[in-house]
Amino acid sequence: MKNVFALLMCLLLLPSCRKFLEEYTTDQRYASNTNDLEQLMIGEAFINNVTYSIYSQSTMSDLTSESSLFAPWLHVMDDDSETFVADVVETSQATPLYMFSGFHNWSQLPSVNILNAAWEETAWRKLYKRIGSLNAILFQASKIADSSSQNVQLRHIRGEAHFLRGYYYFMLQNIYGSPYRTSTAATDEGVPVKVSEKIDDKYFSRDNNQKVYDQIIADLNQAATYLDGYNPNNNIRVGIAAVKVLLSRVYLYTEQYDKVVATLKDFETMGYSLTDLNQFVPGTNFSYRTSGESIFTMGAHVIPAVFMNDSLSAWGGNDNRVSAFKASNDLMDTYDTADLRRNAFFDKSTRNKAFLPRKYRSWTTYNDVAQVSDIFYLRYPEVILNRAEALAMLGSDGEAKTELQHLRAKRFRNATADQLPASNEALVDFIRAERRREMCFEGHRWFDLRRYGVNSRYPLPASFVIKHPVYNYDASSNTYSPAGYYVLKSFAQDAASWQVPIPDYAITFNQGSLTNPVRPVRQIQPF
């Protein structure tokens, strides 16, 4: 164990060097056996869980520490979210709206709060720090494997490490890089790729999209080799099922539809099952770790801290008061009256009856062992939707409809196949809409809109826009009135705003070799 502690100290006492990713790289020679690596994986490789209590509107007072919430702003940039306001909340409070309005409204500098004070966005640092640890773990694992080639535990560690590195590069690319376009991937800007454990004496710049995705796919394929035939007895560690789901998602994003289908072949033999919402009990969790749909999860569930209720306490001055976000009217209008997800996935706020996402509801239980992540969460319906979309894109409409009906039978009262569209393009649009309804508030929608915008066959129309309502506050009546919209146009017209700027600390660290596309100044548009 002393070897592990020595290695952890090397990871924590990072060298004060200005070279990018050197900050996150260390010498792993102190890990001498598989158990040391196992401890390092648990302590340094996974996204950490965060426990919190919601007792005031200031749920975002800590966004910059290592133990802070991971990218809670990811949920407020797309068309599934809207501003939710009632009564006055002082601007000095770190509410979701005051901290994330720059992300919600696609401003030039999104990590600036309502008082025009910048705060440090840390998703970039957290992901690259873990990649640095994984690079070193994989290097040392290869050395241990030279003398222990039959060590099953070591194979699982190596499989998990490749999976996590691929997952983190996927997240980095889809947050900070441009969306993948088949025709220009070799020149479109992605994120820096580093897979060596060595400290490089150079500054880093963006690699192209093709290189990033090639690395992601290589990592996931290697993970599949090491984890072949293995699934752990819990879903907080990685098995072959998780690898297949994520790999199928990556192939979907890169328009390799035949590989989506091949990757998910025989997935149903792994024993996962759909929750039948015809049997759903109101007030209970839809998502939880031991659900038959749950495949893998890590990190916290932060939705209740971003999409807050408007009545926290009638005694503490927080009754009928909120400065946060809600599910958008645009999203809620997509649910048919026979769609059981409307009640299973959402609650209504206490006072204003606004729809709030609540797939996982038991957030008030401290350190609840049933908690699932709001971003790093893989579940069985994605398998069905990935396969359905790929089949439709391949022209296999009948098989795609069969997949859809498998899901819809568990989500609707009396779902029938004749409700599905006849033409191929309409079917693809239907699958995309079904994906939105099913996977909302799990970190998918922003990424999906990016890839739809540049899809080579059925791109979003040039007329596509996202509109986020803006409100004016009247102090005399403590009420808000609509003032207009902030508008995000299609990728073709507003490309820079479809990727989050790389944080200033990373740009400074690299002496300007990393750059961001310039976002336009955005003005409120009238009704």
SULGIFEN-V480708 format. One record per backbone hydrogen bond with DSSP energy under -0.5 kcal/mol. CO is the residue of the C=O (numbers start at 1). NH is the residue of the N-H. Records with the same first field share a line. If there is no record, write none. Layout:
CO: NH, NH
//
This chain:
1: 5
2: 6
3: 7
4: 8
5: 9
6: 10
7: 11
8: 12
9: 13
12: 14
15: 17
19: 22, 23
22: 25
26: 28
28: 31
30: 32
33: 37
34: 38
35: 39
36: 40
37: 41
38: 42
39: 43
40: 44, 45
41: 45, 46
47: 299
48: 300
53: 55
57: 59
58: 61
62: 69
65: 68
69: 71
71: 74
72: 75
73: 76
74: 77
78: 81
80: 328
82: 326
84: 324
86: 322
90: 93
93: 95
94: 60
95: 99
96: 100
97: 101
98: 114
100: 103, 104
101: 105
102: 107
103: 106
110: 112
111: 119
113: 116
117: 113
119: 121
122: 126
123: 127
124: 128
125: 129
126: 130
127: 131
128: 132
129: 133
130: 134
131: 135
132: 136
133: 137
134: 138
135: 139
136: 140
137: 141
138: 142
139: 143
140: 144
141: 145
142: 146
144: 147
145: 148
148: 151
150: 152
151: 155
152: 156
153: 157
154: 158
155: 159
156: 160
157: 161
158: 162
159: 163
160: 164
161: 165
162: 166
163: 167
164: 168
165: 169
166: 170
167: 171
168: 172
169: 173
170: 174
171: 175
172: 176, 177
173: 177
175: 500
181: 184, 185
184: 187, 188
185: 210
188: 209
189: 178
198: 200
200: 202
207: 190
208: 212
209: 213
210: 214
211: 215
212: 216
213: 217
214: 218
215: 219
216: 220
217: 221
218: 222
219: 223
220: 224
221: 225
222: 226
223: 227
225: 228
227: 230
230: 240
235: 297
239: 243
240: 244
241: 245
242: 246
243: 247
244: 248
245: 249
246: 250
247: 251
248: 252
249: 253
250: 254
251: 256
252: 255
255: 257
256: 259, 260
257: 261
258: 262
259: 263
260: 264
262: 265
264: 267
266: 269
267: 270
268: 271
275: 277
276: 279
277: 280
280: 282
281: 284
288: 291
291: 294
292: 273
293: 380
296: 378
300: 302, 374
302: 305, 306
303: 306, 307
306: 308, 325
310: 320, 321
313: 318
318: 312, 321
322: 86
323: 97
324: 84
326: 82
328: 332
329: 333
331: 334
332: 335
334: 336
336: 339
338: 340, 413
339: 342
340: 343, 344
341: 345
345: 358
347: 356
349: 353
354: 349
355: 327
356: 347
359: 286, 287, 361
361: 363
362: 365
364: 366
365: 368
368: 371
370: 289
375: 377
376: 298
378: 295, 296
379: 382, 383
380: 383, 384
381: 385
382: 386
383: 387
384: 388
385: 389
386: 390
387: 391
388: 392
389: 393
390: 394
391: 396
392: 395
395: 397
396: 400
397: 401
398: 402
399: 403
400: 404
401: 405
402: 406
403: 407
404: 408
405: 409
407: 410
408: 411, 412
410: 277
411: 340, 341
412: 414
416: 419
417: 420
423: 427
424: 428
425: 429
426: 430
427: 431
428: 432
429: 433
430: 434
431: 435
432: 436
433: 437
434: 438
435: 439
436: 440
439: 442, 444
444: 448
445: 449
446: 450
447: 451
448: 452
449: 453
450: 454
451: 454, 455
452: 455, 460
461: 464
462: 490
466: 468, 488
467: 469
468: 486
470: 483, 484
472: 481
473: 475
474: 477, 478, 479
478: 87
479: 474
481: 472
484: 470
485: 525
486: 468
487: 489
488: 466
490: 493, 494
491: 495
494: 497
495: 498
496: 499
503: 506, 507
504: 508
505: 509
506: 510
507: 512
508: 511
510: 513
517: 519
525: 485
//
